[in-house]
Amino acid sequence: MMLKREEVPSFRSYPFSLPAVHDFYSLSFQKPVTFIVGENGSGKSTLLEAMAIAWGFNPEGGTKNFSFETQASHSELHQYIRLARGVIRPKDGFFFRAESYYNVATNIDQLDAEEGGPPSPAIRDSYGGKSLHEQSHGESFFATFMHRFGGRGLYLMDEPEAALSPLKQLSMLSRMHQLVSKQSQFVIATHSPILMSYPHAEIWLLDETGMRQVELEDTDHYIITKKMMNDREQMLNILLEEDISE
């Protein structure tokens, strides 16, 4: 992924003013799984969204076949992104974003209900055969991972852990591994140290200095979660400024 810097109108305006974008030139995805991490507002979703749109995905998520628009809130960054494809061309693909997944589920139901719409089997059959709205938020997320993701695909995911319990996040790791063994590639923006623990994955941290590669143990996500679990009382005492053990 490369930024066409010579075409950027101004690095003083959003989203080019974001540190992660301002100093960005290119990013080569060397591993089957790449994580993009950082604090809220660091530009994770913005960068992933630009990559997805540049690839041809609908800004609100789904496959390349989705063309609905609920609200045009995406940035113009995708216009300045150039993607270089590898030797292995994906046969499948999906842009999963937690914040607009409701819109994807609604569009699937609408298309299946339209008179003269898609022939049998219905679109929902690719997602487990049940309306995503007839399941809990987490169940509908996981149904997509299990049924719609078929392998040899490019899967871009924005905070997929949003509705998943820790157990389901572990199950997602297992599902990712199955799909990686089928020549799939994942690029995931996440806050979850559980997902970031996927073996041999690359982790790119976005912060006020720009973007750099880090190890899981060097991320705040891992450090803070570990500290909270191992020394909960001390952490809570500091946060609440009182001795809660009394």
Accessible surface in RSA format (square Angstrom, percent):
REM  Atomic radii and reference values for relative SASA: ProtOr
REM  Chains: A
REM  Algorithm: Lee & Richards
REM  Probe-radius: 1.40
REM  Slices: 20
REM RES _ NUM      All-atoms   Total-Side   Main-Chain    Non-polar    All polar
REM                ABS   REL    ABS   REL    ABS   REL    ABS   REL    ABS   REL
RES MET A   1    15.85   8.2   0.85   0.6  15.01  35.7   0.85   0.7  15.01  19.9
RES MET A   2    62.88  32.6  62.88  41.6   0.00   0.0  27.14  23.1  35.75  47.4
RES LEU A   3    11.36   6.3   0.33   0.2  11.02  27.7   0.34   0.2  11.02  29.7
RES LYS A   4    39.70  19.4  38.22  23.4   1.48   3.5   2.48   2.2  37.22  39.6
RES ARG A   5    53.01  22.3  45.80  23.3   7.21  17.2  19.36  26.5  33.64  20.4
RES GLU A   6   137.65  79.0  94.57  71.5  43.08 102.6  73.85 142.8  63.80  52.1
RES GLU A   7    91.80  52.7  71.81  54.3  19.99  47.6  32.72  63.3  59.09  48.2
RES VAL A   8    17.12  11.3   0.00   0.0  17.12  41.3   0.00   0.0  17.12  46.4
RES PRO A   9    88.47  64.5  47.80  43.6  40.67 147.8  58.72  48.5  29.76 184.9
RES SER A  10    43.16  36.5  35.92  47.9   7.24  16.7  32.79  69.8  10.37  14.5
RES PHE A  11    48.31  24.2  40.92  25.3   7.39  19.2  40.95  24.8   7.36  21.1
RES ARG A  12   222.12  93.3 193.60  98.7  28.52  67.9  70.30  96.1 151.82  92.0
RES SER A  13    51.64  43.6  45.98  61.4   5.66  13.0  44.63  95.0   7.01   9.8
RES TYR A  14   132.45  61.8 113.95  64.8  18.50  48.1  91.72  68.9  40.73  50.2
RES PRO A  15     1.52   1.1   1.52   1.4   0.00   0.0   1.52   1.3   0.00   0.0
RES PHE A  16     0.00   0.0   0.00   0.0   0.00   0.0   0.00   0.0   0.00   0.0
RES SER A  17    48.65  41.1  31.33  41.8  17.32  39.9  17.70  37.7  30.95  43.4
RES LEU A  18    26.38  14.7  25.16  18.0   1.22   3.1  26.38  18.5   0.00   0.0
RES PRO A  19    47.99  35.0  44.19  40.3   3.81  13.8  47.84  39.5   0.16   1.0
RES ALA A  20     1.82   1.7   0.36   0.6   1.47   3.3   0.50   0.7   1.32   3.5
RES VAL A  21     1.36   0.9   1.36   1.2   0.00   0.0   1.36   1.2   0.00   0.0
RES HIS A  22    71.64  39.2  71.64  49.8   0.00   0.0  47.38  48.8  24.26  28.2
RES ASP A  23    85.53  59.9  69.06  68.7  16.48  39.0  25.86  60.9  59.68  59.5
RES PHE A  24    10.26   5.1   5.29   3.3   4.97  12.9  10.26   6.2   0.00   0.0
RES TYR A  25   144.40  67.4 137.98  78.5   6.42  16.7 100.75  75.7  43.65  53.8
RES SER A  26    71.34  60.3  48.85  65.2  22.49  51.8  14.45  30.8  56.89  79.7
RES LEU A  27     6.27   3.5   2.75   2.0   3.51   8.8   5.32   3.7   0.95   2.6
RES SER A  28    68.18  57.6  54.01  72.1  14.17  32.6  41.76  88.9  26.42  37.0
RES PHE A  29    40.74  20.4  15.20   9.4  25.54  66.5  15.30   9.3  25.45  72.8
RES GLN A  30   121.78  68.1  92.82  67.8  28.96  68.9  32.93  70.1  88.85  67.4
RES LYS A  31    83.33  40.7  79.45  48.8   3.88   9.2  50.07  45.1  33.27  35.4
RES PRO A  32    63.11  46.0  57.63  52.5   5.48  19.9  62.56  51.7   0.55   3.4
RES VAL A  33     1.12   0.7   0.60   0.5   0.52   1.3   0.60   0.5   0.52   1.4
RES THR A  34     0.00   0.0   0.00   0.0   0.00   0.0   0.00   0.0   0.00   0.0
RES PHE A  35     0.00   0.0   0.00   0.0   0.00   0.0   0.00   0.0   0.00   0.0
RES ILE A  36     0.97   0.6   0.97   0.7   0.00   0.0   0.97   0.7   0.00   0.0
RES VAL A  37     0.00   0.0   0.00   0.0   0.00   0.0   0.00   0.0   0.00   0.0
RES GLY A  38     1.23   1.5   0.00   N/A   1.23   1.5   1.23   3.4   0.00   0.0
RES GLU A  39   123.05  70.6 118.37  89.6   4.67  11.1  58.55 113.3  64.49  52.7
RES ASN A  40   120.42  83.0  97.22  93.9  23.20  55.9  33.14  79.8  87.28  84.4
RES GLY A  41    68.81  84.9   0.00   N/A  68.81  84.9  42.04 115.4  26.77  60.0
RES SER A  42    16.71  14.1   4.76   6.3  11.96  27.5  15.11  32.2   1.60   2.2
RES GLY A  43     7.55   9.3   0.00   N/A   7.55   9.3   4.88  13.4   2.67   6.0
RES LYS A  44     8.30   4.0   6.85   4.2   1.44   3.4   0.01   0.0   8.29   8.8
RES SER A  45    38.38  32.4  35.25  47.0   3.13   7.2  24.13  51.4  14.25  20.0
RES THR A  46    17.92  12.7  14.72  14.9   3.20   7.6   3.42   4.6  14.50  21.9
RES LEU A  47     1.33   0.7   1.21   0.9   0.12   0.3   1.21   0.9   0.12   0.3
RES LEU A  48     0.92   0.5   0.33   0.2   0.59   1.5   0.92   0.6   0.00   0.0
RES GLU A  49    14.26   8.2  14.22  10.8   0.04   0.1   1.01   1.9  13.25  10.8
RES ALA A  50     1.25   1.1   0.13   0.2   1.12   2.5   1.25   1.8   0.00   0.0
RES MET A  51    11.19   5.8  11.19   7.4   0.00   0.0  10.59   9.0   0.60   0.8
RES ALA A  52     0.00   0.0   0.00   0.0   0.00   0.0   0.00   0.0   0.00   0.0
RES ILE A  53    26.69  15.2  17.72  13.2   8.97  21.6  17.72  12.8   8.97  24.3
RES ALA A  54    36.76  33.8   4.53   7.0  32.23  73.3  12.68  17.9  24.08  63.8
RES TRP A  55    30.38  12.2  25.73  12.5   4.64  10.9  21.13  11.3   9.24  15.0
RES GLY A  56    41.21  50.8   0.00   N/A  41.21  50.8  26.32  72.2  14.89  33.3
RES PHE A  57     6.35   3.2   0.91   0.6   5.44  14.2   1.05   0.6   5.30  15.2
RES ASN A  58    12.67   8.7   7.09   6.8   5.59  13.4   4.21  10.1   8.47   8.2
RES PRO A  59    32.66  23.8  32.11  29.3   0.54   2.0  32.11  26.5   0.54   3.4
RES GLU A  60    15.60   9.0  14.87  11.2   0.73   1.7  14.84  28.7   0.76   0.6
RES GLY A  61     0.39   0.5   0.00   N/A   0.39   0.5   0.39   1.1   0.00   0.0
RES GLY A  62     0.00   0.0   0.00   N/A   0.00   0.0   0.00   0.0   0.00   0.0
RES THR A  63    10.43   7.4  10.43  10.6   0.00   0.0   8.33  11.2   2.11   3.2
RES LYS A  64   109.36  53.4  86.12  52.8  23.24  55.3  52.59  47.3  56.77  60.5
RES ASN A  65   138.08  95.2 108.92 105.3  29.15  70.2  30.58  73.6 107.50 103.9
RES PHE A  66    17.80   8.9   9.92   6.1   7.87  20.5  12.21   7.4   5.58  16.0
RES SER A  67   105.90  89.5  75.59 100.9  30.30  69.8  44.88  95.6  61.02  85.5
RES PHE A  68    34.07  17.0  20.26  12.5  13.81  35.9  31.37  19.0   2.70   7.7
RES GLU A  69   125.77  72.2  91.17  69.0  34.60  82.4  27.56  53.3  98.21  80.2
RES THR A  70    91.43  65.0  58.14  58.9  33.29  79.3  53.60  72.0  37.83  57.2
RES GLN A  71   132.04  73.8 121.41  88.7  10.64  25.3  36.36  77.4  95.69  72.6
RES ALA A  72    67.24  61.8  35.34  54.5  31.89  72.5  36.13  50.9  31.10  82.4
RES SER A  73    91.34  77.2  55.59  74.2  35.74  82.3  35.40  75.4  55.94  78.4
RES HIS A  74    59.32  32.4  37.40  26.0  21.91  56.1  14.24  14.7  45.08  52.5
RES SER A  75    18.97  16.0   5.63   7.5  13.35  30.7  16.02  34.1   2.95   4.1
RES GLU A  76    66.96  38.4  61.20  46.3   5.76  13.7  21.57  41.7  45.39  37.1
RES LEU A  77     0.44   0.2   0.44   0.3   0.00   0.0   0.44   0.3   0.00   0.0
RES HIS A  78    39.96  21.8  33.84  23.5   6.12  15.7  16.81  17.3  23.15  26.9
RES GLN A  79   100.29  56.1  81.97  59.9  18.32  43.6  30.30  64.5  69.98  53.1
RES TYR A  80    28.74  13.4  28.74  16.4   0.00   0.0   8.54   6.4  20.21  24.9
RES ILE A  81    10.52   6.0   0.29   0.2  10.23  24.7   0.29   0.2  10.23  27.8
RES ARG A  82   113.79  47.8 109.84  56.0   3.96   9.4  44.59  60.9  69.21  41.9
RES LEU A  83    27.72  15.4   9.55   6.8  18.18  45.7   9.55   6.7  18.18  48.9
RES ALA A  84    78.61  72.3  45.22  69.8  33.39  76.0  52.08  73.3  26.54  70.3
RES ARG A  85   111.30  46.7  77.95  39.7  33.34  79.4  19.57  26.7  91.73  55.6
RES GLY A  86    51.69  63.7   0.00   N/A  51.69  63.7  38.33 105.2  13.35  29.9
RES VAL A  87   150.19  98.8 122.80 111.2  27.40  66.0 129.81 112.8  20.38  55.3
RES ILE A  88    92.91  52.9  77.27  57.6  15.64  37.7  79.51  57.3  13.40  36.4
RES ARG A  89   142.50  59.8 140.43  71.6   2.07   4.9  50.24  68.7  92.25  55.9
RES PRO A  90    47.12  34.3  23.14  21.1  23.98  87.2  25.42  21.0  21.71 134.9
RES LYS A  91   166.08  81.0 124.83  76.6  41.24  98.2  83.26  74.9  82.81  88.2
RES ASP A  92    27.74  19.4  17.38  17.3  10.36  24.5  18.48  43.5   9.25   9.2
RES GLY A  93    13.13  16.2   0.00   N/A  13.13  16.2   6.49  17.8   6.64  14.9
RES PHE A  94     0.34   0.2   0.34   0.2   0.00   0.0   0.34   0.2   0.00   0.0
RES PHE A  95     0.84   0.4   0.61   0.4   0.23   0.6   0.61   0.4   0.23   0.6
RES PHE A  96     0.43   0.2   0.00   0.0   0.43   1.1   0.43   0.3   0.00   0.0
RES ARG A  97    16.53   6.9  15.21   7.8   1.32   3.1   0.92   1.3  15.62   9.5
RES ALA A  98    14.54  13.4   7.93  12.2   6.61  15.0   8.11  11.4   6.43  17.0
RES GLU A  99   140.83  80.9  97.81  74.0  43.02 102.4  44.85  86.7  95.98  78.4
RES SER A 100    11.39   9.6  10.59  14.1   0.80   1.9  11.39  24.3   0.00   0.0
RES TYR A 101     4.03   1.9   3.68   2.1   0.35   0.9   3.99   3.0   0.05   0.1
RES TYR A 102   141.82  66.2 138.12  78.6   3.69   9.6  96.04  72.2  45.78  56.4
RES ASN A 103    35.67  24.6  31.66  30.6   4.02   9.7   3.24   7.8  32.44  31.4
RES VAL A 104     1.63   1.1   1.63   1.5   0.00   0.0   1.63   1.4   0.00   0.0
RES ALA A 105     3.81   3.5   3.18   4.9   0.63   1.4   3.21   4.5   0.60   1.6
RES THR A 106    39.33  28.0  39.20  39.7   0.12   0.3  38.75  52.1   0.57   0.9
RES ASN A 107    18.66  12.9  18.34  17.7   0.32   0.8   1.81   4.3  16.85  16.3
RES ILE A 108     2.03   1.2   2.03   1.5   0.00   0.0   2.03   1.5   0.00   0.0
RES ASP A 109    31.95  22.4  29.87  29.7   2.08   4.9  19.14  45.1  12.81  12.8
RES GLN A 110    95.57  53.4  89.62  65.5   5.96  14.2  33.90  72.2  61.67  46.8
RES LEU A 111    53.12  29.6  53.12  38.0   0.00   0.0  53.12  37.3   0.00   0.0
RES ASP A 112    37.14  26.0   6.50   6.5  30.64  72.4   8.26  19.5  28.87  28.8
RES ALA A 113    86.43  79.5  50.64  78.1  35.79  81.4  60.91  85.8  25.52  67.6
RES GLU A 114    97.32  55.9  82.41  62.3  14.91  35.5  34.43  66.6  62.89  51.3
RES GLU A 115   181.58 104.2 143.67 108.7  37.91  90.3  65.78 127.2 115.79  94.5
RES GLY A 116    82.85 102.2   0.00   N/A  82.85 102.2  42.00 115.3  40.85  91.5
RES GLY A 117    29.22  36.0   0.00   N/A  29.22  36.0  11.82  32.4  17.40  39.0
RES PRO A 118    57.04  41.6  30.66  28.0  26.38  95.9  36.90  30.5  20.14 125.2
RES PRO A 119   112.76  82.2  99.91  91.1  12.85  46.7 110.59  91.3   2.18  13.5
RES SER A 120   107.63  91.0  75.54 100.8  32.10  73.9  47.94 102.1  59.69  83.6
RES PRO A 121    98.80  72.0  88.87  81.0   9.93  36.1  89.41  73.8   9.39  58.4
RES ALA A 122    34.10  31.4  27.23  42.0   6.87  15.6  29.63  41.7   4.47  11.8
RES ILE A 123    44.22  25.2  38.65  28.8   5.57  13.4  44.22  31.8   0.00   0.0
RES ARG A 124    66.40  27.9  66.34  33.8   0.06   0.1  13.68  18.7  52.73  32.0
RES ASP A 125    70.87  49.6  51.50  51.3  19.37  45.8  20.09  47.3  50.78  50.6
RES SER A 126    55.83  47.2  45.54  60.8  10.29  23.7  19.74  42.0  36.09  50.6
RES TYR A 127     3.98   1.9   3.38   1.9   0.60   1.6   2.05   1.5   1.92   2.4
RES GLY A 128    41.73  51.5   0.00   N/A  41.73  51.5  11.92  32.7  29.82  66.8
RES GLY A 129    40.49  49.9   0.00   N/A  40.49  49.9  15.55  42.7  24.94  55.9
RES LYS A 130   103.20  50.3 100.66  61.8   2.55   6.1  56.29  50.7  46.91  50.0
RES SER A 131     3.88   3.3   3.53   4.7   0.36   0.8   2.70   5.7   1.18   1.7
RES LEU A 132     8.10   4.5   2.53   1.8   5.57  14.0   2.53   1.8   5.57  15.0
RES HIS A 133    74.75  40.9  45.56  31.7  29.18  74.7  34.66  35.7  40.08  46.6
RES GLU A 134   111.46  64.0  85.17  64.4  26.29  62.6  40.86  79.0  70.60  57.6
RES GLN A 135    37.70  21.1  17.67  12.9  20.03  47.7   9.46  20.1  28.23  21.4
RES SER A 136    63.15  53.4  47.35  63.2  15.80  36.4  51.94 110.6  11.21  15.7
RES HIS A 137   100.04  54.7  89.23  62.0  10.81  27.7  61.64  63.5  38.40  44.7
RES GLY A 138    13.46  16.6   0.00   N/A  13.46  16.6  10.00  27.4   3.47   7.8
RES GLU A 139    96.55  55.4  91.01  68.9   5.54  13.2  31.23  60.4  65.32  53.3
RES SER A 140     4.68   4.0   4.68   6.2   0.00   0.0   0.76   1.6   3.92   5.5
RES PHE A 141     0.03   0.0   0.03   0.0   0.00   0.0   0.03   0.0   0.00   0.0
RES PHE A 142    27.78  13.9  27.78  17.2   0.00   0.0  27.78  16.8   0.00   0.0
RES ALA A 143    12.32  11.3   7.34  11.3   4.98  11.3  11.80  16.6   0.52   1.4
RES THR A 144     0.00   0.0   0.00   0.0   0.00   0.0   0.00   0.0   0.00   0.0
RES PHE A 145     2.73   1.4   2.73   1.7   0.00   0.0   2.73   1.7   0.00   0.0
RES MET A 146    76.59  39.7  64.83  42.9  11.76  28.0  62.09  52.8  14.50  19.2
RES HIS A 147   105.35  57.6  79.74  55.4  25.61  65.5  44.08  45.4  61.27  71.3
RES ARG A 148    49.65  20.8  45.79  23.3   3.86   9.2   4.64   6.3  45.00  27.3
RES PHE A 149     2.19   1.1   1.60   1.0   0.58   1.5   1.60   1.0   0.58   1.7
RES GLY A 150    48.77  60.1   0.00   N/A  48.77  60.1  29.11  79.9  19.66  44.0
RES GLY A 151    10.01  12.4   0.00   N/A  10.01  12.4   2.77   7.6   7.25  16.2
RES ARG A 152    80.14  33.6  79.65  40.6   0.49   1.2  20.93  28.6  59.21  35.9
RES GLY A 153     2.57   3.2   0.00   N/A   2.57   3.2   0.21   0.6   2.36   5.3
RES LEU A 154    10.31   5.7  10.17   7.3   0.14   0.4  10.31   7.2   0.00   0.0
RES TYR A 155     0.00   0.0   0.00   0.0   0.00   0.0   0.00   0.0   0.00   0.0
RES LEU A 156     0.00   0.0   0.00   0.0   0.00   0.0   0.00   0.0   0.00   0.0
RES MET A 157     0.59   0.3   0.59   0.4   0.00   0.0   0.59   0.5   0.00   0.0
RES ASP A 158     7.77   5.4   7.39   7.4   0.38   0.9   1.00   2.3   6.77   6.8
RES GLU A 159    50.42  28.9  50.42  38.1   0.00   0.0   5.04   9.7  45.39  37.1
RES PRO A 160     0.00   0.0   0.00   0.0   0.00   0.0   0.00   0.0   0.00   0.0
RES GLU A 161    22.09  12.7  17.66  13.4   4.43  10.5  13.55  26.2   8.54   7.0
RES ALA A 162    67.75  62.3  24.41  37.7  43.34  98.6  35.11  49.4  32.64  86.5
RES ALA A 163    28.87  26.5   4.71   7.3  24.16  55.0  14.86  20.9  14.01  37.1
RES LEU A 164    12.38   6.9   0.04   0.0  12.34  31.0   1.69   1.2  10.69  28.8
RES SER A 165    56.36  47.6  44.29  59.1  12.06  27.8  45.68  97.3  10.68  15.0
RES PRO A 166    88.96  64.8  88.96  81.1   0.00   0.0  88.96  73.4   0.00   0.0
RES LEU A 167   126.73  70.6 123.13  88.1   3.60   9.0 124.59  87.5   2.14   5.8
RES LYS A 168    74.53  36.4  74.53  45.7   0.00   0.0  26.90  24.2  47.63  50.7
RES GLN A 169    18.76  10.5  18.76  13.7   0.00   0.0   0.00   0.0  18.76  14.2
RES LEU A 170    96.32  53.6  89.77  64.2   6.55  16.5  90.11  63.3   6.21  16.7
RES SER A 171    39.99  33.8  31.51  42.1   8.48  19.5  15.55  33.1  24.44  34.2
RES MET A 172     1.90   1.0   1.90   1.3   0.00   0.0   1.90   1.6   0.00   0.0
RES LEU A 173    27.92  15.6  26.43  18.9   1.49   3.8  26.68  18.7   1.24   3.3
RES SER A 174    62.75  53.0  53.25  71.1   9.50  21.9  34.06  72.5  28.68  40.2
RES ARG A 175    26.61  11.2  25.36  12.9   1.25   3.0   4.39   6.0  22.22  13.5
RES MET A 176     2.44   1.3   2.44   1.6   0.00   0.0   2.44   2.1   0.00   0.0
RES HIS A 177   107.20  58.6 107.01  74.4   0.19   0.5  76.08  78.4  31.12  36.2
RES GLN A 178    84.17  47.1  79.71  58.3   4.47  10.6  32.44  69.0  51.74  39.2
RES LEU A 179     1.17   0.7   1.17   0.8   0.00   0.0   1.17   0.8   0.00   0.0
RES VAL A 180    28.24  18.6  19.27  17.4   8.97  21.6  19.27  16.7   8.97  24.3
RES SER A 181    88.89  75.1  49.19  65.6  39.70  91.4  47.95 102.1  40.93  57.3
RES LYS A 182   109.89  53.6  99.60  61.1  10.29  24.5  68.14  61.3  41.75  44.5
RES GLN A 183   107.43  60.1  84.76  61.9  22.67  54.0  38.14  81.2  69.29  52.6
RES SER A 184     5.22   4.4   0.00   0.0   5.22  12.0   0.40   0.8   4.82   6.8
RES GLN A 185    56.91  31.8  56.87  41.6   0.04   0.1  16.20  34.5  40.71  30.9
RES PHE A 186     1.70   0.9   1.70   1.1   0.00   0.0   1.70   1.0   0.00   0.0
RES VAL A 187     0.01   0.0   0.01   0.0   0.00   0.0   0.01   0.0   0.00   0.0
RES ILE A 188     0.00   0.0   0.00   0.0   0.00   0.0   0.00   0.0   0.00   0.0
RES ALA A 189     0.00   0.0   0.00   0.0   0.00   0.0   0.00   0.0   0.00   0.0
RES THR A 190     0.00   0.0   0.00   0.0   0.00   0.0   0.00   0.0   0.00   0.0
RES HIS A 191    57.24  31.3  49.63  34.5   7.61  19.5  41.17  42.4  16.07  18.7
RES SER A 192     6.36   5.4   2.79   3.7   3.57   8.2   5.73  12.2   0.63   0.9
RES PRO A 193    28.85  21.0  25.48  23.2   3.37  12.2  25.79  21.3   3.06  19.0
RES ILE A 194    50.97  29.0  46.34  34.5   4.63  11.2  50.82  36.6   0.15   0.4
RES LEU A 195     0.00   0.0   0.00   0.0   0.00   0.0   0.00   0.0   0.00   0.0
RES MET A 196     3.01   1.6   0.00   0.0   3.01   7.2   0.00   0.0   3.01   4.0
RES SER A 197    53.52  45.2  34.37  45.9  19.16  44.1  26.47  56.4  27.06  37.9
RES TYR A 198    20.11   9.4  15.22   8.7   4.90  12.7  13.10   9.8   7.01   8.6
RES PRO A 199    82.36  60.0  70.17  64.0  12.19  44.3  79.32  65.5   3.04  18.9
RES HIS A 200   156.90  85.8 134.32  93.4  22.58  57.8  97.84 100.8  59.06  68.7
RES ALA A 201    23.81  21.9   0.78   1.2  23.03  52.4   1.76   2.5  22.05  58.4
RES GLU A 202    13.87   8.0  13.19  10.0   0.68   1.6   2.26   4.4  11.60   9.5
RES ILE A 203     7.26   4.1   6.54   4.9   0.71   1.7   6.54   4.7   0.71   1.9
RES TRP A 204    46.04  18.5  46.04  22.3   0.00   0.0  45.94  24.5   0.11   0.2
RES LEU A 205    23.28  13.0  23.28  16.7   0.00   0.0  23.28  16.3   0.00   0.0
RES LEU A 206     0.57   0.3   0.09   0.1   0.49   1.2   0.09   0.1   0.49   1.3
RES ASP A 207    31.05  21.7  21.52  21.4   9.53  22.5  21.70  51.1   9.35   9.3
RES GLU A 208   140.84  80.9 117.22  88.7  23.62  56.2  61.87 119.7  78.97  64.5
RES THR A 209    96.19  68.4  66.61  67.5  29.58  70.5  68.37  91.8  27.82  42.0
RES GLY A 210     1.69   2.1   0.00   N/A   1.69   2.1   1.69   4.6   0.00   0.0
RES MET A 211    44.27  22.9  11.67   7.7  32.60  77.6   8.07   6.9  36.20  48.0
RES ARG A 212   110.12  46.2 107.15  54.6   2.96   7.1  55.27  75.5  54.84  33.2
RES GLN A 213    93.87  52.5  68.60  50.1  25.27  60.2  19.92  42.4  73.95  56.1
RES VAL A 214    20.50  13.5   9.50   8.6  11.00  26.5  16.53  14.4   3.97  10.8
RES GLU A 215   115.38  66.2 114.40  86.6   0.97   2.3  38.06  73.6  77.31  63.1
RES LEU A 216    27.13  15.1  25.20  18.0   1.93   4.9  25.20  17.7   1.93   5.2
RES GLU A 217    98.42  56.5  89.96  68.1   8.47  20.2  43.30  83.8  55.12  45.0
RES ASP A 218    89.67  62.8  71.48  71.1  18.18  43.0  17.70  41.7  71.96  71.8
RES THR A 219     0.40   0.3   0.00   0.0   0.40   0.9   0.40   0.5   0.00   0.0
RES ASP A 220    84.00  58.8  80.63  80.3   3.37   8.0  11.93  28.1  72.07  71.9
RES HIS A 221    28.89  15.8  18.74  13.0  10.15  26.0  25.23  26.0   3.66   4.3
RES TYR A 222    59.96  28.0  59.30  33.7   0.66   1.7  34.28  25.8  25.68  31.7
RES ILE A 223    86.48  49.2  83.18  62.0   3.30   7.9  85.12  61.3   1.36   3.7
RES ILE A 224    95.93  54.6  95.10  70.8   0.83   2.0  95.93  69.1   0.00   0.0
RES THR A 225    59.45  42.3  55.85  56.6   3.60   8.6  43.17  58.0  16.28  24.6
RES LYS A 226   107.35  52.4 100.87  61.9   6.48  15.4  59.08  53.2  48.27  51.4
RES LYS A 227    84.16  41.1  80.30  49.3   3.86   9.2  50.02  45.0  34.14  36.4
RES MET A 228    47.64  24.7  47.64  31.5   0.00   0.0  43.61  37.1   4.02   5.3
RES MET A 229   133.13  68.9 105.39  69.7  27.73  66.0  68.76  58.5  64.36  85.3
RES ASN A 230   109.73  75.7  72.76  70.3  36.96  89.0  26.69  64.2  83.04  80.3
RES ASP A 231    48.66  34.1  45.46  45.2   3.20   7.6  13.32  31.3  35.34  35.2
RES ARG A 232   153.59  64.5 149.68  76.3   3.91   9.3  30.06  41.1 123.53  74.9
RES GLU A 233    88.92  51.1  85.84  64.9   3.08   7.3  24.13  46.7  64.79  52.9
RES GLN A 234    82.58  46.2  78.89  57.7   3.69   8.8  25.71  54.7  56.87  43.1
RES MET A 235    33.69  17.4  33.52  22.2   0.17   0.4  22.48  19.1  11.21  14.9
RES LEU A 236    42.14  23.5  42.14  30.1   0.00   0.0  42.14  29.6   0.00   0.0
RES ASN A 237    40.49  27.9  36.60  35.4   3.89   9.4  15.93  38.3  24.56  23.7
RES ILE A 238   109.62  62.4  93.93  70.0  15.69  37.8 100.98  72.7   8.64  23.5
RES LEU A 239   117.41  65.4  89.62  64.1  27.79  69.9  92.78  65.2  24.63  66.3
RES LEU A 240    99.28  55.3  79.33  56.8  19.95  50.1  84.07  59.0  15.21  40.9
RES GLU A 241   155.59  89.3 121.26  91.7  34.33  81.7  44.08  85.3 111.51  91.0
RES GLU A 242   105.76  60.7  91.59  69.3  14.17  33.7  35.51  68.7  70.25  57.4
RES ASP A 243    66.60  46.7  50.14  49.9  16.46  38.9  21.88  51.5  44.72  44.6
RES ILE A 244    70.10  39.9  41.32  30.8  28.78  69.4  48.31  34.8  21.78  59.1
RES SER A 245    69.80  59.0  30.21  40.3  39.59  91.2  27.22  58.0  42.58  59.7
RES GLU A 246   177.14 101.7 109.80  83.1  67.34 160.3  73.30 141.8 103.83  84.8
END  Absolute sums over single chains surface
CHAIN  1 A    12929.5      10107.2       2822.3       6749.0       6180.5
END  Absolute sums over all chains
TOTAL         12929.5      10107.2       2822.3       6749.0       6180.5
